[in-house]
Amino acid sequence: MYNEIMRCPRGDGELIARASTGVGGIPLTYYLCLACLGHWTSPFDANYLPLSALPEGNAKEEVAIGFRCPQCQEPLERAHNAALAPDVLAWYCTSGHGYFFPRGNL
């Protein structure tokens, strides 16, 4: 999906590509930060990523100070929509590149 190294939106590490099979057998890719255990994923893949493929973690409140899109480096905005449970924290790229879910929120 991406040819260059992507940095975690939090800035704490490199994002490592992981493959999974989604609902209906759709091949998916998500990116994991080994430092914070957050996940970056495309808007499409976020809808089909099986939760069993992800490492477990405890959700915690995150303050998005300086979170940036790994592709365009623009600031991420807090996601608020009906598809997210009220207790799930996520940030998105306003240019449509993807979503960042801190540890325990995907």
N, C-alpha and C positions, 0 to 999 in steps of 0.2 A: 504494500500500500504506500509506504513512504520510503524514499531512497536515502535520506540522510538521518543522522541520529536525532532523535527527539528527546527533549528534556521534559521532565515532569512539570506540570503547571505550577506546582509549589516551589520548584527550583531545587529540589533536594536530590535528584538523581536522573539517570537515563531511563527512558521507557523501553521495556523489553517486550517484543512482540510475542504473543501467545496465540495459538490457533485452537479453535473449538468447533464443535458442530452444534448448530442452533436448532430451534424448533423446526420440524419438517426436514431435517437433514441439511440445512443451509450451512455452508462453510463460512465461518466467522473469524475475524481477527480482533483482538483487543490488546491493549498495551498496559503492562504492569510496572509500577515503580517499586523496585525492591527496597528502597529506603523508607517510603511512607506506606506502602501497600495500597496506594490509590490506583484507580483504573481510568484510562483514557480509551474512549471508543467512539466510533462513528455514530451519527444519529441512527442510521439503519441498523447496525449491529447491536446497539443498545436494546432494541426491541426484541431481539431473538437470542440473546446470550443466555445460556442456561446457568442458573445460579450455582449448580453443583460443580461447575468448572472453575469456580473462583475460590481463592483462599479465604478461610474464615478470618474474621476480625471483629473487633468491637467498634461499633459506631461511636463517634464522638463529634461534638460540635466543632466546626471549623470556621475560622474567619478568613475569608478570601482576600487577604491583603497581598496584592501583587500577583495573583494567579494569572498566568498568561497561556494563551493557546500555543501548543507545541509546534503548530504549523506556521501561523501568521504572526505570532507574538503579541497579538492584541489582547487587552484585558478580558478575562472571562466574567460573565454575569451569572448571578444566582438563578437557577432554573426554578420556575414556579409554574407548574401546569398540572392538569388533571391526571396525567399518566403517572405522576410521581406520588407515592404515599406521603402524607404530611410530615412524617418523621425522617424522610430521606433527604439528604443534602446532596446537591449536584450543582455544577456550574457548567455553562455552555459558551461556545464561541459564537458570537453574533454573526459571524460570516458563514456559519454552518459547518465548520470542520469537525465538531464533535462535542462530547460531554466528558467532564471529569467528575468521578465519584470518589471522594476520600474513603479511606479504609472503613469497611463495614457498611457502606451506604449503597452498594450496588445490589 
